[in-house]
C-alpha cells in the first residue's frame, strides 16, 4: 500500500466521543462515529458511521449509517440497517431488525 493510501484510510476512520461518554472494551467503531456526551456503548457493539446522541444507551448491536437519538435505549442483538433512525427517548427491544 502506498503511503498516500495509508493516510487516506486514517483520515476516514474518525471517532468523536463526548465528555462522560463510555465505550466498553471489545467494541468496533468504524468509519466516522460520533458518541455524544453521557452516551454508553456496550461490549461487542459494531458501529460503522453511526451517530449516538446524548445519554443514549447502546448494547450489543450492529449498525451501519444509522442515527440513535438522545436518551434512546437500544437493547442487545439489534441490527440497524443503513439509514435507520432511532428517535430520542425510544426503546428498541432485543432481537429487532430496524430499517429506515
Residue pairs with C-beta under 8 A, 6 or more apart in sequence:
12 31
12 32
13 30
13 31
13 32
14 31
14 32
14 33
15 29
15 32
15 33
15 34
15 35
16 33
16 34
16 35
17 23
17 35
18 35
18 36
18 37
18 38
18 39
18 54
19 37
19 38
20 37
20 38
21 35
21 36
21 37
21 38
21 39
21 40
21 41
22 39
22 40
22 41
23 29
23 35
23 41
24 40
24 41
24 42
24 43
24 45
25 43
26 43
26 44
27 41
27 42
27 43
27 44
27 45
27 46
27 47
28 45
28 46
28 47
28 48
29 35
29 41
29 47
30 46
30 47
30 48
30 49
31 48
31 49
32 49
33 47
33 48
33 49
33 50
33 51
33 52
34 50
34 51
34 52
35 41
35 52
36 51
36 52
36 53
36 54
36 55
36 56
36 70
37 54
37 55
38 54
38 55
39 52
39 53
39 54
39 55
39 56
39 57
39 58
40 56
40 57
40 58
41 47
41 52
41 58
42 57
42 58
42 59
42 60
42 76
43 60
44 60
45 58
45 59
45 60
45 61
45 62
45 63
46 61
46 62
46 63
47 58
47 61
47 63
48 63
48 64
48 65
49 64
49 65
50 63
50 64
50 65
50 66
50 67
50 68
50 80
51 66
51 67
51 68
52 58
52 68
53 67
53 68
53 69
53 70
53 71
53 72
53 88
54 70
54 71
55 70
55 71
56 68
56 69
56 70
56 71
56 72
56 73
56 74
57 72
57 73
57 74
58 68
58 74
59 74
59 75
59 76
59 77
59 78
60 76
60 77
61 74
61 76
61 77
61 78
61 79
61 80
62 78
62 79
62 80
63 78
63 79
63 80
63 84
64 80
64 81
64 82
65 82
65 83
66 80
66 81
66 82
66 83
66 84
66 85
66 86
66 98
67 84
67 85
67 86
68 74
68 80
68 86
69 85
69 86
69 87
69 88
69 89
69 90
70 88
70 89
71 88
71 89
72 86
72 87
72 88
72 89
72 90
72 91
72 92
73 90
73 91
73 92
74 80
74 86
74 92
75 91
75 92
75 93
75 94
75 96
76 94
77 94
77 95
77 96
78 92
78 93
78 94
78 95
78 96
78 97
78 98
79 96
79 97
79 98
80 86
80 98
81 97
81 98
81 99
81 100
82 100
83 99
83 100
84 98
84 99
84 100
85 100
86 92
86 98
92 98
